[in-house]
Amino acid sequence: MIETAAPDLPVHEGVVALTRAMCDVPSVSGDERMLADAIERALSIHAPHLEVLRDGDAIVARTRLGRAQRVVIAGHIDTVPINNNLPSRLEGDDETGTLHGRGTVDMKGGCAVMLALAVQLDAPAYDVTWVWYDHEEVASELNGLGRLARTHPDLLAADFAILGEPSNAVVEGGCNGTLRIELRAAGRRAHSARAWMGENAIHALAPALALLANYEPRSIEVDGLVYREGLNAVGISGGVAGNVIPDAGALTVNYRFAPAATAAEAEDYLRALFAAAAPELELVVTDSAGGARPGLDAPLAQHFIAAVGGTPAPKYGWTDVARFAELGIPAVNYGPGDPSLAHTDDERVPVEQIIACERGLRAWLTSA
């Protein structure tokens, strides 16, 4: 096999051109190596002021200036699968246009902002650890930031962290937690012509479905931000054949809970909720990740908000700020792009947001 060399990224040609170049290096989860190579190459050539380290396809670059405080600025380089939406295309000009293509929102715009600033700022007001990591869009145990937290936690040590996830170029604090459960029903098989001789396990899921259909999600204030929760059926399985009463059925439910609760408290809430409505169903937790409180009261967060402007909002989805929260590091989301367009085939970002994030981060990192 002939391996293709990593491309040269245009780190000095403006952040919009850099975003396009990074988007045009495909990096679907599990295939990040070429983009990781390109980032490492750009840093080795253009950023002699940084110590550059690599762990798999995660690139860590950090200053060693002896500043009183250190911040981590991180972003994932992988994307969901491409669907005829590369190469990228720019509608309009490179100051007011819209950039289309896989990764423009989630989240190569943020990663490009990071790379441009990492190269250009050799004496920021804080020591900075820049992290571009792999495998964010797949199973949690593969996540590159999680891997670094487990194997090299010293590389993530900091007083404050920023994750470049899409946030429409405004600060989004914390994130909701997520809990996925299965509600399992048992029945008894029978011929469907003699249904009275069996017990239909799929029908037994009806009380849980009725609860979900009538459930009104809560809005919970946490440290000044209001987080909207969600509780929804996201899958159902069961059935043996077209003429057999099923003896097993399962309903998959996803709960997005406000960061006022821990994952254990969220589980207790669901157990009580479904025990009252459908006590015959078995509840099994299949996935769980705690959220993160906003962290906006931290002094560095306050200084950051003042520098970039805007009114902070809550992050409704789960993001890796929760991993920083587990490490005791206050963290926020700040990046270009509308998160509702992430993973869509018409993924697109106003270039003004990419430019705004670059200016906002630069202003903060160059002011004491």
ZAMIZA-314647 format. One line per field, with one value per residue (C-alpha): residue number from 1; residue in three letters; x negated, y negated, z negated. Coordinates in pm, whole numbers, padded with zeros to 5 digits. Each point is the difference from the previous one (the first is absolute). Layout:
# residues N
nr: [NUM ...]
rest: [ALA ...]
c1: [X ...]
c2: [Y ...]
c3: [Z ...]
//
This chain:
# residues 368
nr: [1 2 3 4 5 6 7 8 9 10 11 12 13 14 15 16 17 18 19 20 21 22 23 24 25 26 27 28 29 30 31 32 33 34 35 36 37 38 39 40 41 42 43 44 45 46 47 48 49 50 51 52 53 54 55 56 57 58 59 60 61 62 63 64 65 66 67 68 69 70 71 72 73 74 75 76 77 78 79 80 81 82 83 84 85 86 87 88 89 90 91 92 93 94 95 96 97 98 99 100 101 102 103 104 105 106 107 108 109 110 111 112 113 114 115 116 117 118 119 120 121 122 123 124 125 126 127 128 129 130 131 132 133 134 135 136 137 138 139 140 141 142 143 144 145 146 147 148 149 150 151 152 153 154 155 156 157 158 159 160 161 162 163 164 165 166 167 168 169 170 171 172 173 174 175 176 177 178 179 180 181 182 183 184 185 186 187 188 189 190 191 192 193 194 195 196 197 198 199 200 201 202 203 204 205 206 207 208 209 210 211 212 213 214 215 216 217 218 219 220 221 222 223 224 225 226 227 228 229 230 231 232 233 234 235 236 237 238 239 240 241 242 243 244 245 246 247 248 249 250 251 252 253 254 255 256 257 258 259 260 261 262 263 264 265 266 267 268 269 270 271 272 273 274 275 276 277 278 279 280 281 282 283 284 285 286 287 288 289 290 291 292 293 294 295 296 297 298 299 300 301 302 303 304 305 306 307 308 309 310 311 312 313 314 315 316 317 318 319 320 321 322 323 324 325 326 327 328 329 330 331 332 333 334 335 336 337 338 339 340 341 342 343 344 345 346 347 348 349 350 351 352 353 354 355 356 357 358 359 360 361 362 363 364 365 366 367 368]
rest: [MET ILE GLU THR ALA ALA PRO ASP LEU PRO VAL HIS GLU GLY VAL VAL ALA LEU THR ARG ALA MET CYS ASP VAL PRO SER VAL SER GLY ASP GLU ARG MET LEU ALA ASP ALA ILE GLU ARG ALA LEU SER ILE HIS ALA PRO HIS LEU GLU VAL LEU ARG ASP GLY ASP ALA ILE VAL ALA ARG THR ARG LEU GLY ARG ALA GLN ARG VAL VAL ILE ALA GLY HIS ILE ASP THR VAL PRO ILE ASN ASN ASN LEU PRO SER ARG LEU GLU GLY ASP ASP GLU THR GLY THR LEU HIS GLY ARG GLY THR VAL ASP MET LYS GLY GLY CYS ALA VAL MET LEU ALA LEU ALA VAL GLN LEU ASP ALA PRO ALA TYR ASP VAL THR TRP VAL TRP TYR ASP HIS GLU GLU VAL ALA SER GLU LEU ASN GLY LEU GLY ARG LEU ALA ARG THR HIS PRO ASP LEU LEU ALA ALA ASP PHE ALA ILE LEU GLY GLU PRO SER ASN ALA VAL VAL GLU GLY GLY CYS ASN GLY THR LEU ARG ILE GLU LEU ARG ALA ALA GLY ARG ARG ALA HIS SER ALA ARG ALA TRP MET GLY GLU ASN ALA ILE HIS ALA LEU ALA PRO ALA LEU ALA LEU LEU ALA ASN TYR GLU PRO ARG SER ILE GLU VAL ASP GLY LEU VAL TYR ARG GLU GLY LEU ASN ALA VAL GLY ILE SER GLY GLY VAL ALA GLY ASN VAL ILE PRO ASP ALA GLY ALA LEU THR VAL ASN TYR ARG PHE ALA PRO ALA ALA THR ALA ALA GLU ALA GLU ASP TYR LEU ARG ALA LEU PHE ALA ALA ALA ALA PRO GLU LEU GLU LEU VAL VAL THR ASP SER ALA GLY GLY ALA ARG PRO GLY LEU ASP ALA PRO LEU ALA GLN HIS PHE ILE ALA ALA VAL GLY GLY THR PRO ALA PRO LYS TYR GLY TRP THR ASP VAL ALA ARG PHE ALA GLU LEU GLY ILE PRO ALA VAL ASN TYR GLY PRO GLY ASP PRO SER LEU ALA HIS THR ASP ASP GLU ARG VAL PRO VAL GLU GLN ILE ILE ALA CYS GLU ARG GLY LEU ARG ALA TRP LEU THR SER ALA]
c1: [00000 -00126 00058 00089 -00208 00176 00091 -00143 00269 00019 -00044 -00090 00271 00290 00221 00267 -00249 -00144 00347 00062 -00335 00065 00352 -00142 -00218 00257 -00014 00301 -00036 -00267 -00166 -00149 -00366 -00058 00152 -00188 -00320 00076 00060 -00317 -00196 00133 -00092 -00348 -00073 00178 00015 -00350 00125 00220 -00082 00182 00104 00205 00216 00151 00176 00026 -00238 -00095 -00198 -00083 -00186 -00256 -00004 00027 00332 00198 00293 00045 00299 00089 00162 00120 00191 00063 -00122 00229 00334 00303 00001 -00015 00309 -00085 -00087 -00372 -00199 00119 00146 00023 00311 -00080 -00329 -00243 00124 00380 00066 00107 -00228 00168 -00131 -00051 -00175 00061 00220 -00111 -00267 -00283 00081 -00087 -00307 -00122 00038 -00210 -00272 -00029 -00035 -00234 -00239 00033 00001 -00343 00047 00364 00110 00050 -00187 00210 00040 00151 00161 00129 00141 00154 00304 00252 00288 -00003 00011 -00103 -00276 -00181 00009 -00349 00054 00121 -00307 -00226 00188 -00058 -00359 -00154 00212 -00300 00037 00349 -00082 00133 00192 00262 00094 00175 00148 00041 00335 00249 00185 00089 -00311 00140 -00102 00208 -00050 -00010 00211 00288 -00070 00125 00142 00120 00210 00188 00341 00036 00324 00045 00293 00094 -00007 00310 00141 00156 00320 00026 -00131 00190 -00237 -00301 -00112 -00104 -00325 00021 00346 -00145 -00212 00313 00011 -00359 00077 00306 -00208 -00255 00265 00151 -00322 -00076 -00378 -00128 -00198 -00246 -00211 -00360 -00230 00201 00051 00321 -00049 00283 00024 00129 00143 00076 00042 -00275 00042 00222 -00070 00181 00181 -00070 00202 00311 00216 -00154 00094 -00334 -00142 -00249 00003 -00229 00047 -00311 00034 -00243 00007 -00182 -00019 -00106 -00343 00162 00022 -00267 00034 00092 00272 00132 00019 00189 00246 00074 00033 00260 00181 00038 00057 00316 00125 -00123 -00124 -00013 -00276 -00368 -00212 -00361 -00248 -00193 -00189 -00060 -00200 00031 00037 -00203 00107 -00051 -00325 00061 -00080 -00369 -00213 -00159 00345 00116 -00301 00056 00367 -00091 -00258 00215 00329 00355 00239 -00089 00254 00039 -00130 00287 -00195 -00274 -00355 -00349 00019 00136 -00341 -00165 00260 -00096 -00359 00114 -00067 00269 00071 00221 00095 -00096 -00018 00142 00306 00361 00004 00337 -00179 -00262 00009 00245 -00075 00026 -00247 -00099 -00141 00003 -00364 00070 00033 -00339 -00158 00183 -00125 -00355 00020 00165 -00255 -00288 00129 00023 -00335 -00185 00155 -00103]
c2: [00000 -00348 -00244 -00358 -00266 -00241 -00325 -00338 -00197 -00374 -00124 -00354 -00051 -00087 00214 00049 00142 00216 00132 00095 00177 00199 00093 00125 00253 00276 00117 00218 00160 00268 -00165 -00312 00079 -00219 -00308 00071 00029 -00331 -00180 00146 -00101 -00357 -00038 00145 -00241 -00316 00015 00047 -00165 00302 00339 00247 00346 00275 00278 00212 -00255 -00261 -00295 -00201 -00324 -00218 -00312 00001 -00368 00031 -00188 00005 00176 00260 00052 00291 -00070 00320 00129 00332 00054 00288 -00030 00218 00173 -00206 -00002 -00185 -00311 -00027 -00176 -00309 -00293 -00367 -00195 -00371 -00152 00098 -00271 00022 00326 00346 00302 00333 00352 00281 -00125 -00370 -00008 00306 -00110 -00088 -00370 00011 00215 -00243 -00294 00192 00085 -00355 -00145 00275 -00088 -00377 -00064 00072 -00199 00026 -00142 00353 00320 00190 00369 00054 00340 00143 00346 00299 00230 -00241 00103 00367 00214 -00185 00248 -00092 -00376 -00150 -00260 00271 00206 -00293 -00051 00366 00045 -00351 -00214 -00228 -00120 -00130 -00170 -00356 -00273 -00038 00173 -00098 00254 -00125 00173 -00194 -00260 -00269 -00189 -00066 00157 00304 00113 00359 00267 00235 00354 00300 00331 00283 00282 00304 00088 00373 00197 00376 00192 00345 00119 00128 00033 -00331 00188 00096 -00322 00059 00286 -00233 -00326 -00276 -00158 -00289 -00093 -00001 -00300 -00211 -00161 -00123 -00137 -00178 -00158 -00123 -00135 -00209 -00095 -00372 -00057 -00214 -00322 -00030 -00300 00075 -00284 -00255 00201 00187 00351 00170 00371 00269 00348 00195 00346 00046 00366 00304 00365 00331 00256 00352 00049 -00134 00267 00024 -00190 -00146 00112 -00289 -00370 -00291 -00376 -00219 -00337 -00293 -00250 -00331 -00141 -00335 -00015 -00068 00381 00265 00301 00212 -00246 -00001 00379 -00009 -00248 00228 00308 -00173 -00142 00332 00206 -00200 00030 00343 00198 00328 -00126 00059 -00316 00047 -00286 00037 -00332 -00284 -00323 -00280 -00360 -00305 -00304 -00333 -00094 -00365 -00124 00091 -00318 00114 00073 -00348 -00155 00214 -00100 -00368 00033 00184 -00174 00127 00156 00356 00271 00361 00292 00245 00287 00198 -00110 00071 -00292 00274 00171 -00320 -00028 00350 -00123 -00299 -00250 -00261 00007 -00163 00058 -00269 00053 -00098 00169 00077 00325 00091 00037 00241 00340 -00124 00046 -00377 -00079 -00366 -00290 -00378 -00098 -00303 00241 00159 -00345 -00113 00300 -00058 -00367 00081 00261 -00218 -00297 00214 00174 -00327 -00192 00043]
c3: [00000 00089 -00285 00088 -00171 -00232 00178 -00093 -00182 00083 -00356 00112 00264 -00230 -00215 00269 00249 -00277 -00090 00364 00023 -00318 00113 00330 -00183 -00072 -00361 -00072 -00344 00020 00300 -00162 00060 00305 -00162 -00324 00205 00172 -00331 -00150 00311 -00008 -00366 00047 00285 -00111 -00382 -00145 -00320 -00078 -00145 00226 -00122 00162 -00140 00277 00219 -00275 00027 -00310 00030 -00297 -00102 -00280 -00096 -00377 -00013 -00323 00167 00274 00228 00226 00336 00167 00299 00174 00355 00099 00176 00068 00340 00319 00223 00323 -00202 00068 00132 -00182 00191 -00083 00092 00008 -00105 -00275 -00238 00021 00185 -00114 -00001 00079 -00055 -00245 -00312 00058 -00312 -00195 -00047 00233 -00016 -00369 00065 00267 -00238 -00252 00251 00134 -00349 -00120 00282 -00024 -00377 -00141 -00323 -00115 -00333 -00134 00057 00254 00070 00344 00058 00330 -00071 00174 -00025 -00151 00226 -00098 -00315 -00313 -00086 00325 -00062 00034 -00271 -00235 00087 -00089 -00326 -00091 00113 -00007 -00236 -00052 00360 -00078 -00332 00015 -00179 00275 00326 00323 00238 00357 00053 00217 -00208 00256 -00114 -00349 -00328 -00096 -00357 -00119 00164 -00067 -00109 00196 -00117 00222 -00136 00127 -00137 00049 00001 -00020 00143 00124 00359 00171 00350 00097 00096 -00367 -00152 -00324 -00076 -00009 -00159 00239 -00121 00247 -00127 -00352 00101 00056 -00349 00041 00347 -00136 -00275 00253 00236 -00279 -00179 -00027 -00008 -00283 00026 -00288 -00094 -00087 -00104 00195 00322 00080 00142 00189 -00064 00235 -00056 00317 00145 00258 00091 -00039 00068 -00024 00206 00120 00315 00168 -00161 -00347 -00316 -00120 -00332 -00030 00077 -00080 00008 00015 -00173 -00003 -00285 00037 -00349 -00140 -00168 -00336 -00032 00008 00228 -00304 -00099 00357 -00009 -00331 00152 00296 -00217 -00216 00304 00184 -00314 -00058 00361 00105 -00302 00197 00230 -00068 00023 00116 00040 00327 00013 -00242 -00004 -00251 00106 -00098 -00196 00180 -00175 00086 -00351 00037 00028 00327 00141 -00096 00169 00308 00026 -00033 00278 00255 -00083 00032 -00249 -00109 00078 -00118 00208 00041 00152 -00172 00082 -00126 -00243 -00227 00013 -00119 -00275 -00117 -00027 -00208 00279 00076 00374 00261 00364 00252 00373 00339 00144 -00086 -00199 00152 00336 -00135 00178 00264 00369 00051 -00276 00041 -00198 00054 00041 -00220 -00294 00070 00016 -00316 -00199 00117 -00103 -00332 -00102 00119 -00204 -00312 00042 00055 -00291 -00361]
//
